[in-house]
Amino acid sequence: MRIVIADDEYLIQESLISMISELSQTWNIVGTASDGREMMELIRNEQPDLAIVDIKMPYLSGIEAIQLIRNEYPKMKWIVLTGYSEFSFAQDAIRLGASNYLLKPVDQAELALSLSDIELALLTQNDGMNVKFGSRMTDICHGLVVDDGLEDSAEQKITDFHLFVFYVDSGLEESLKSSRLSSFYKQMRERIGSRLQGHSKIRYSFIFLPSGELALITESNEPNITRLMGKVALDMEQVMQEAVIGNEFCLTMLTAQCHSYSGVKEQLDGLQRVSVMRIGYGMNRRWHLQDWVKGTDEEHLQLCKCVEKLVKHYEESSYALYINAISECRERFEKMCHDQQHRKVKSMISQYLSSTIGCRLDVKETADVWIKQLKEHGQLLLSVHIPKMQRPQDTVQQTLLFIEKSYMNEISILQIADELKVTPNYLSTIFHKKMGTTFIKYLTNIRLKKSQELLKDPHVQVQKVAEMVGYSNPRYFAKLFTDQYGCNPSDYRRTL
């Protein structure tokens, strides 16, 4: 929690600094001021979470300063300091939104109680804002809205977005892969939640992209954010390395940055386009988007896409398509084997094929040997039997039933994937293939259709309708409804 102190008595300032530093290492004094004008300038420069303000100060009193600046920072908290003779002024401060008042000389126990209450309120407030941010990011990434213009205030000016996307490559059985991914996701949330706790100017959320990849998106106007995000990336790399199982469960992190909501979608689309390059550049590490955009040639990209297609058909047990994909790879394999500069790429592709489909190819062998071994490996598909309950159509049907029963709650593809013991990536792929749309778009469509039915009852307020179909923010619900049907919920109700 970032705190500023405003008091015209130096000894009071020093006393408060000493007491706060003894109470908690997470309560940081970011500046002091001796009058109301200095306090306002300090708040605009530091954007603290809390200001401890003396009611009577020269030039501009604490009450006057709060009144002038509180609308600029509506989520900021205030504690006023007062003497017995100034009690009526303290009541004025409470009416202006101050969280508490403390009598001078300040008692450390009372100060600790006030600060603890405010910290808890800020954490609750931040959690709610992160949930809202996550919902917005999910819909933007799925193409449901663009820059929706629903920023809460000038306080939340958009400056920096940092994007982290995780790709899983594994040949483990789907249920085991799902279990590993869930454990990784849980550890990641705990580590990043701990790292970002107390940074109230940072919005962050873990979401799942349309194709099922896990992504962390952060947004902040906090100073020195790049340094902090570097620590976040290192935290995630450590969790990644702990989750990796030899060559059986591989994780790759791709990162990017931008400065707008529309830029988030553009950067994520860019990451998705080049993500296949991990096949040739290497898994189990972090890559930045610009590393690949600048250093990737078209031939290399097409080689990786060809290998990815081959693996995809194998995982789908499509023998004929798998054999066709091998034929498509032949010419590219021959070029790769003859070019000494591609020795590392060949090694990475060998590792990828071993990790995903269990086909171990010697990097010293020729393209002909690779093709022969891949074809022999494909013979396994002819003897594979997929149990009925594991067939894609059964999984999609169970997903539809889950949505129908729980659309009014906060549900995610991870929640359903865990229930069905599959990965979000697999569920996203088969859902889109079967339904012709993404999970989020389908869920949104169901919610909006249900809202149309509920709007027929004139006694149910629009805000209540939004809550009944799973939206805590009525303005955001109205935005989605308008985008879908061309009019807002209230206007739609008038046409009934």
C-alpha positions as CSV (number, residue, x, y, z in Angstrom):
1,M,0.0,0.0,0.0
2,R,1.5,3.3,-1.1
3,I,1.0,6.1,1.4
4,V,1.6,9.9,1.5
5,I,1.6,12.0,4.6
6,A,0.5,15.7,4.7
7,D,1.1,17.6,8.0
8,D,2.8,21.0,8.6
9,E,4.5,19.6,11.7
10,Y,7.8,17.9,10.9
11,L,7.7,15.8,14.2
12,I,4.2,14.5,13.3
13,Q,5.5,13.4,9.9
14,E,8.5,11.6,11.4
15,S,6.4,10.0,14.1
16,L,3.9,8.6,11.5
17,I,6.8,7.4,9.3
18,S,8.4,5.6,12.2
19,M,5.2,3.9,13.4
20,I,4.1,2.8,9.9
21,S,7.5,1.4,9.1
22,E,7.3,-0.7,12.3
23,L,3.8,-2.0,11.5
24,S,4.3,-3.5,8.0
25,Q,6.9,-3.8,5.3
26,T,4.2,-3.6,2.7
27,W,3.1,-0.1,3.8
28,N,5.4,2.3,1.9
29,I,5.6,6.0,2.5
30,V,6.1,7.5,-1.0
31,G,6.3,11.1,0.0
32,T,5.4,13.9,2.6
33,A,3.9,17.3,2.2
34,S,3.7,20.3,4.6
35,D,0.6,22.0,3.2
36,G,-2.4,21.3,1.0
37,R,-0.9,22.5,-2.2
38,E,2.2,20.3,-1.8
39,M,-0.1,17.4,-1.0
40,M,-2.1,17.8,-4.2
41,E,1.1,18.0,-6.3
42,L,2.5,14.9,-4.5
43,I,-0.7,12.9,-5.0
44,R,-0.7,13.7,-8.8
45,N,2.9,12.7,-9.1
46,E,2.8,9.5,-6.9
47,Q,-0.8,8.4,-7.3
48,P,-0.9,6.7,-3.8
49,D,-3.5,4.4,-2.4
50,L,-3.9,6.4,0.8
51,A,-3.2,9.9,2.1
52,I,-3.0,10.7,5.8
53,V,-3.9,14.4,6.0
54,D,-3.8,17.0,8.7
55,I,-7.0,19.0,8.8
56,K,-5.3,22.3,9.5
57,M,-2.4,23.3,7.2
58,P,-1.1,26.6,5.8
59,Y,-2.1,27.9,2.3
60,L,-4.7,25.2,1.7
61,S,-6.3,23.1,4.5
62,G,-6.6,19.4,4.4
63,I,-10.4,19.7,4.0
64,E,-10.0,22.1,1.1
65,A,-7.3,20.0,-0.6
66,I,-9.4,16.8,-0.3
67,Q,-12.4,18.6,-1.8
68,L,-10.4,19.8,-4.7
69,I,-8.7,16.5,-5.7
70,R,-10.9,13.7,-4.6
71,N,-12.8,13.5,-7.9
72,E,-9.6,13.0,-9.8
73,Y,-8.8,9.9,-7.7
74,P,-12.1,8.4,-6.6
75,K,-10.6,5.1,-5.5
76,M,-8.0,6.6,-3.3
77,K,-8.5,6.4,0.5
78,W,-8.1,9.2,3.1
79,I,-7.4,9.4,6.9
80,V,-7.6,12.8,8.5
81,L,-5.7,13.9,11.6
82,T,-7.4,16.2,14.0
83,G,-7.3,17.7,17.4
84,Y,-10.2,17.7,19.9
85,S,-11.0,21.3,19.0
86,E,-11.3,20.4,15.3
87,F,-13.7,17.5,15.6
88,S,-16.5,19.2,13.5
89,F,-13.9,19.5,10.7
90,A,-13.3,15.8,10.9
91,Q,-17.0,15.1,10.4
92,D,-16.8,17.3,7.3
93,A,-13.9,15.1,6.1
94,I,-15.9,11.9,6.6
95,R,-18.7,13.4,4.6
96,L,-16.2,14.0,1.8
97,G,-15.3,10.3,1.8
98,A,-12.5,10.0,4.3
99,S,-12.3,6.4,5.7
100,N,-11.4,7.5,9.2
101,Y,-10.1,10.2,11.5
102,L,-7.4,9.9,14.1
103,L,-6.9,12.2,17.1
104,K,-3.5,13.8,17.7
105,P,-1.2,12.6,19.1
106,V,-1.8,9.5,17.0
107,D,-2.0,6.2,18.9
108,Q,-0.1,3.4,17.1
109,A,-2.7,0.8,17.8
110,E,-5.5,2.9,16.4
111,L,-3.3,3.8,13.4
112,A,-2.6,0.0,12.8
113,L,-6.3,-0.8,12.9
114,S,-7.2,2.0,10.5
115,L,-4.5,1.0,8.0
116,S,-5.4,-2.7,8.2
117,D,-9.0,-1.9,7.5
118,I,-8.1,0.3,4.5
119,E,-5.7,-2.3,3.1
120,L,-8.4,-5.0,3.3
121,A,-10.8,-2.6,1.5
122,L,-8.2,-1.9,-1.2
123,L,-7.6,-5.6,-1.7
124,T,-11.3,-6.3,-2.1
125,Q,-11.6,-3.3,-4.5
126,N,-8.6,-4.5,-6.5
127,D,-10.0,-8.0,-6.8
128,G,-13.2,-6.7,-8.1
129,M,-11.4,-4.5,-10.6
130,N,-9.3,-7.4,-11.8
131,V,-12.3,-9.6,-12.3
132,K,-13.9,-6.8,-14.4
133,F,-10.6,-6.3,-16.3
134,G,-10.4,-10.1,-17.0
135,S,-14.0,-10.1,-18.4
136,R,-13.2,-7.2,-20.7
137,M,-9.9,-8.8,-21.9
138,T,-11.6,-12.1,-22.6
139,D,-14.3,-10.5,-24.7
140,I,-11.8,-8.3,-26.6
141,C,-9.6,-11.3,-27.3
142,H,-12.6,-13.2,-28.6
143,G,-13.6,-10.4,-30.9
144,L,-16.8,-9.6,-29.0
145,V,-15.8,-5.9,-28.4
146,V,-13.0,-3.6,-29.3
147,D,-11.8,-0.7,-27.2
148,D,-15.1,-0.4,-25.3
149,G,-14.5,3.0,-23.7
150,L,-15.6,1.9,-20.3
151,E,-12.6,3.2,-18.4
152,D,-13.7,4.1,-14.9
153,S,-11.9,7.5,-14.7
154,A,-9.0,9.6,-15.7
155,E,-7.2,7.8,-12.9
156,Q,-7.1,4.6,-15.0
157,K,-5.3,6.0,-18.1
158,I,-4.0,3.2,-20.3
159,T,-0.3,3.3,-20.6
160,D,1.3,-0.2,-20.8
161,F,-0.1,-3.6,-21.5
162,H,2.2,-6.7,-21.0
163,L,1.1,-10.0,-22.5
164,F,2.3,-13.5,-21.7
165,V,1.0,-16.5,-23.5
166,F,1.8,-20.1,-22.6
167,Y,1.9,-23.0,-25.1
168,V,1.7,-26.6,-24.0
169,D,3.3,-29.4,-26.1
170,S,2.9,-32.9,-24.7
171,G,2.1,-36.5,-25.7
172,L,0.7,-37.3,-22.4
173,E,-2.8,-38.8,-22.1
174,E,-5.4,-35.9,-22.2
175,S,-6.4,-36.4,-18.5
176,L,-2.8,-36.4,-17.3
177,K,-2.1,-33.3,-19.5
178,S,-5.1,-31.6,-18.0
179,S,-4.0,-32.4,-14.5
180,R,-0.5,-31.0,-15.1
181,L,-1.9,-27.8,-16.7
182,S,-4.3,-27.2,-13.8
183,S,-1.5,-27.5,-11.3
184,F,0.6,-25.2,-13.4
185,Y,-2.2,-22.6,-13.6
186,K,-2.8,-22.8,-9.8
187,Q,0.8,-22.2,-9.0
188,M,1.1,-19.4,-11.5
189,R,-1.9,-17.6,-10.0
190,E,-0.5,-17.9,-6.5
191,R,3.0,-16.7,-7.5
192,I,1.8,-13.7,-9.6
193,G,-0.9,-12.8,-7.1
194,S,1.8,-12.6,-4.4
195,R,4.1,-10.6,-6.7
196,L,1.5,-8.0,-7.6
197,Q,-0.2,-7.7,-4.2
198,G,-0.1,-4.1,-3.1
199,H,0.3,-2.7,-6.6
200,S,-3.2,-1.2,-6.8
201,K,-2.4,0.6,-10.1
202,I,-1.9,-2.7,-11.9
203,R,-4.8,-4.6,-13.4
204,Y,-4.1,-8.2,-14.3
205,S,-6.0,-11.3,-15.3
206,F,-5.3,-14.9,-16.4
207,I,-7.6,-15.7,-19.4
208,F,-7.9,-18.4,-22.0
209,L,-7.5,-17.4,-25.7
210,P,-10.0,-18.6,-28.4
211,S,-7.7,-21.6,-29.2
212,G,-7.4,-22.5,-25.5
213,E,-3.9,-21.1,-24.6
214,L,-3.5,-19.6,-21.1
215,A,-2.5,-15.9,-21.1
216,L,-1.7,-13.4,-18.5
217,I,-2.5,-9.8,-19.4
218,T,-1.5,-6.8,-17.3
219,E,-2.3,-3.1,-17.6
220,S,-0.7,-0.3,-15.6
221,N,0.3,3.4,-15.5
222,E,2.6,2.7,-12.5
223,P,6.1,4.1,-12.7
224,N,8.9,1.6,-13.4
225,I,6.4,-1.0,-14.6
226,T,8.9,-2.5,-17.0
227,R,11.2,-3.5,-14.2
228,L,8.3,-5.0,-12.2
229,M,7.1,-7.0,-15.3
230,G,10.6,-8.3,-15.7
231,K,10.3,-9.8,-12.2
232,V,6.9,-11.2,-13.1
233,A,8.4,-12.9,-16.2
234,L,11.1,-14.4,-14.1
235,D,8.6,-15.7,-11.6
236,M,6.6,-17.4,-14.4
237,E,9.7,-18.9,-15.9
238,Q,10.5,-20.5,-12.6
239,V,7.0,-21.9,-12.3
240,M,7.3,-23.2,-15.9
241,Q,10.6,-25.0,-15.2
242,E,9.0,-26.6,-12.1
243,A,6.1,-27.8,-14.2
244,V,8.1,-29.2,-17.1
245,I,8.5,-33.0,-17.1
246,G,11.5,-33.9,-19.2
247,N,10.3,-34.1,-22.7
248,E,6.8,-35.3,-21.8
249,F,5.3,-32.0,-20.8
250,C,6.8,-28.9,-22.4
251,L,5.9,-25.2,-21.9
252,T,6.8,-22.2,-23.9
253,M,6.1,-18.6,-23.0
254,L,5.7,-15.9,-25.6
255,T,5.6,-12.2,-24.6
256,A,4.6,-8.9,-26.1
257,Q,3.8,-5.3,-25.2
258,C,1.4,-2.6,-26.4
259,H,-0.3,0.6,-25.3
260,S,-4.0,0.3,-26.1
261,Y,-7.0,-2.2,-25.9
262,S,-7.0,-2.6,-29.6
263,G,-3.3,-3.2,-29.5
264,V,-3.9,-6.2,-27.1
265,K,-5.9,-8.0,-29.8
266,E,-3.3,-7.1,-32.5
267,Q,-0.4,-8.4,-30.4
268,L,-2.2,-11.6,-29.4
269,D,-3.0,-12.3,-33.0
270,G,0.6,-11.7,-33.8
271,L,1.7,-14.1,-31.1
272,Q,-0.7,-16.7,-32.4
273,R,0.6,-16.4,-36.0
274,V,4.3,-17.0,-35.0
275,S,3.7,-19.3,-32.1
276,V,4.4,-22.3,-34.4
277,M,8.0,-21.1,-34.5
278,R,8.7,-22.7,-31.1
279,I,8.9,-26.0,-33.0
280,G,12.1,-24.8,-34.7
281,Y,13.5,-22.4,-32.2
282,G,12.9,-24.4,-29.0
283,M,10.4,-25.1,-26.2
284,N,10.7,-24.8,-22.4
285,R,11.8,-21.2,-22.5
286,R,10.6,-17.5,-22.9
287,W,10.5,-15.7,-26.3
288,H,9.5,-12.2,-27.1
289,L,7.3,-11.5,-30.2
290,Q,9.9,-9.1,-31.7
291,D,12.6,-11.8,-31.5
292,W,10.6,-13.9,-34.0
293,V,9.1,-11.1,-36.1
294,K,12.6,-9.8,-37.0
295,G,14.4,-13.1,-37.3
296,T,11.9,-15.4,-39.1
297,D,12.1,-16.3,-42.8
298,E,9.1,-17.6,-44.7
299,E,10.7,-21.0,-45.4
300,H,11.4,-21.6,-41.7
301,L,7.8,-20.6,-40.9
302,Q,6.3,-23.0,-43.4
303,L,8.5,-25.8,-42.2
304,C,7.2,-25.4,-38.7
305,K,3.6,-25.2,-39.9
306,C,4.1,-28.4,-41.9
307,V,5.4,-30.2,-38.8
308,E,2.6,-28.8,-36.7
309,K,0.0,-30.1,-39.2
310,L,1.6,-33.5,-39.1
311,V,1.3,-33.7,-35.3
312,K,-2.3,-32.3,-35.3
313,H,-3.5,-35.1,-37.6
314,Y,-1.7,-37.7,-35.6
315,E,-3.3,-36.5,-32.4
316,E,-6.7,-36.6,-34.1
317,S,-6.0,-40.2,-35.2
318,S,-6.5,-39.2,-38.8
319,Y,-4.2,-41.7,-40.5
320,A,-4.8,-40.7,-44.1
321,L,-4.3,-37.0,-43.4
322,Y,-1.2,-37.8,-41.3
323,I,0.4,-39.7,-44.2
324,N,-0.4,-36.8,-46.6
325,A,1.2,-34.4,-44.1
326,I,4.4,-36.5,-44.1
327,S,4.5,-36.2,-47.9
328,E,4.2,-32.4,-47.7
329,C,7.1,-32.4,-45.2
330,R,9.4,-34.4,-47.4
331,E,10.8,-31.6,-49.5
332,R,11.2,-29.3,-46.5
333,F,13.0,-32.0,-44.6
334,E,15.4,-32.5,-47.4
335,K,16.3,-28.8,-47.6
336,M,16.7,-28.8,-43.8
337,C,19.0,-31.8,-43.8
338,H,21.2,-30.4,-46.5
339,D,21.6,-27.0,-44.9
340,Q,24.2,-27.0,-42.0
341,Q,22.7,-23.8,-40.7
342,H,19.5,-25.7,-39.9
343,R,21.2,-28.3,-37.6
344,K,19.8,-26.6,-34.5
345,V,16.3,-26.4,-36.1
346,K,16.5,-30.1,-37.0
347,S,17.3,-30.8,-33.4
348,M,14.4,-28.8,-32.1
349,I,12.0,-30.4,-34.5
350,S,13.2,-33.8,-33.4
351,Q,12.6,-32.8,-29.8
352,Y,9.1,-31.6,-30.7
353,L,8.1,-34.8,-32.5
354,S,9.4,-36.9,-29.6
355,S,7.5,-34.7,-27.0
356,T,4.1,-34.7,-28.9
357,I,3.7,-38.0,-30.7
358,G,6.5,-40.0,-29.2
359,C,8.4,-40.5,-32.5
360,R,12.1,-40.3,-31.7
361,L,14.2,-39.3,-34.8
362,D,18.0,-39.2,-34.8
363,V,19.2,-35.7,-35.9
364,K,22.1,-37.3,-37.7
365,E,19.8,-39.3,-40.0
366,T,18.7,-38.2,-43.5
367,A,15.3,-36.9,-44.6
368,D,14.5,-40.3,-46.2
369,V,15.1,-42.0,-42.8
370,W,12.9,-39.5,-41.0
371,I,10.1,-40.0,-43.5
372,K,10.3,-43.8,-43.2
373,Q,10.3,-43.7,-39.4
374,L,7.3,-41.3,-39.3
375,K,5.3,-43.5,-41.6
376,E,6.1,-46.5,-39.5
377,H,5.1,-44.6,-36.4
378,G,1.8,-43.8,-38.1
379,Q,0.9,-47.5,-38.2
380,L,0.1,-47.2,-34.5
381,L,-3.0,-45.1,-35.4
382,L,-4.5,-48.1,-37.2
383,S,-4.6,-50.0,-34.0
384,V,-5.8,-47.2,-31.7
385,H,-9.3,-47.5,-30.3
386,I,-10.8,-44.3,-28.8
387,P,-13.2,-45.1,-25.9
388,K,-16.7,-43.8,-26.5
389,M,-16.7,-41.3,-23.6
390,Q,-13.5,-39.8,-24.9
391,R,-14.8,-39.0,-28.4
392,P,-14.9,-35.3,-29.3
393,Q,-18.6,-35.2,-29.9
394,D,-19.3,-36.6,-26.4
395,T,-17.0,-33.9,-24.9
396,V,-18.7,-31.1,-26.8
397,Q,-22.2,-32.4,-25.8
398,Q,-21.2,-32.4,-22.1
399,T,-19.9,-28.8,-22.6
400,L,-23.2,-27.6,-24.0
401,L,-25.1,-29.2,-21.1
402,F,-22.7,-27.5,-18.6
403,I,-23.3,-24.1,-20.3
404,E,-27.0,-24.5,-20.3
405,K,-27.0,-25.3,-16.6
406,S,-24.5,-22.7,-15.5
407,Y,-24.6,-19.8,-18.0
408,M,-25.8,-17.4,-15.2
409,N,-22.6,-18.1,-13.2
410,E,-19.0,-17.0,-13.7
411,I,-17.8,-20.0,-15.7
412,S,-14.6,-20.5,-17.8
413,I,-13.3,-23.1,-20.3
414,L,-10.7,-24.1,-17.7
415,Q,-13.5,-25.0,-15.2
416,I,-15.3,-27.2,-17.8
417,A,-12.0,-28.7,-19.1
418,D,-11.1,-29.7,-15.5
419,E,-14.5,-31.3,-15.1
420,L,-14.1,-33.3,-18.3
421,K,-10.4,-34.1,-17.6
422,V,-9.2,-32.5,-20.9
423,T,-7.0,-29.4,-21.6
424,P,-8.6,-26.1,-22.4
425,N,-6.7,-26.1,-25.7
426,Y,-8.2,-29.5,-26.7
427,L,-11.7,-28.4,-25.6
428,S,-11.4,-25.1,-27.5
429,T,-10.3,-26.9,-30.7
430,I,-13.1,-29.6,-30.8
431,F,-15.7,-27.1,-29.6
432,H,-14.9,-24.7,-32.5
433,K,-14.7,-27.6,-35.0
434,K,-18.1,-29.0,-33.9
435,M,-20.0,-25.7,-33.2
436,G,-18.4,-23.4,-35.8
437,T,-17.8,-20.7,-33.1
438,T,-15.6,-20.3,-30.0
439,F,-16.6,-21.2,-26.5
440,I,-16.8,-17.6,-25.3
441,K,-18.9,-16.5,-28.3
442,Y,-21.3,-19.3,-27.8
443,L,-21.6,-18.6,-24.1
444,T,-22.2,-14.9,-24.8
445,N,-24.8,-15.7,-27.4
446,I,-26.7,-18.0,-24.9
447,R,-26.6,-15.3,-22.2
448,L,-27.9,-12.6,-24.5
449,K,-30.7,-14.9,-25.8
450,K,-31.7,-15.6,-22.2
451,S,-31.7,-11.9,-21.5
452,Q,-34.2,-11.3,-24.3
453,E,-36.6,-13.7,-22.6
454,L,-36.1,-12.0,-19.2
455,L,-36.6,-8.5,-20.7
456,K,-40.2,-9.5,-21.6
457,D,-41.1,-9.1,-17.9
458,P,-41.4,-5.3,-17.3
459,H,-41.1,-5.8,-13.6
460,V,-37.5,-7.0,-13.8
461,Q,-35.0,-4.1,-14.0
462,V,-32.3,-4.2,-16.7
463,Q,-29.6,-4.3,-14.0
464,K,-31.2,-7.4,-12.5
465,V,-31.5,-9.0,-16.0
466,A,-27.7,-8.5,-16.4
467,E,-27.0,-10.2,-13.1
468,M,-29.4,-13.1,-13.9
469,V,-27.4,-13.9,-17.1
470,G,-24.0,-13.7,-15.6
471,Y,-22.9,-10.0,-16.0
472,S,-22.1,-8.0,-12.8
473,N,-21.6,-4.8,-14.8
474,P,-24.9,-3.6,-16.3
475,R,-23.1,-1.1,-18.6
476,Y,-21.0,-3.8,-20.1
477,F,-24.0,-6.0,-20.5
478,A,-25.8,-3.2,-22.4
479,K,-22.7,-2.8,-24.6
480,L,-22.7,-6.5,-25.6
481,F,-26.5,-6.4,-26.1
482,T,-26.3,-3.4,-28.3
483,D,-23.5,-4.9,-30.4
484,Q,-25.5,-8.1,-30.8
485,Y,-29.0,-6.7,-31.5
486,G,-28.5,-3.1,-32.6
487,C,-30.3,-1.5,-29.7
488,N,-29.8,-1.3,-25.9
489,P,-31.9,-3.5,-23.5
490,S,-34.2,-0.7,-22.5
491,D,-35.0,0.2,-26.2
492,Y,-35.5,-3.5,-26.9
493,R,-38.0,-3.8,-24.1
494,R,-40.0,-0.9,-25.5
495,T,-40.5,-2.8,-28.8
496,L,-42.1,-5.8,-27.1
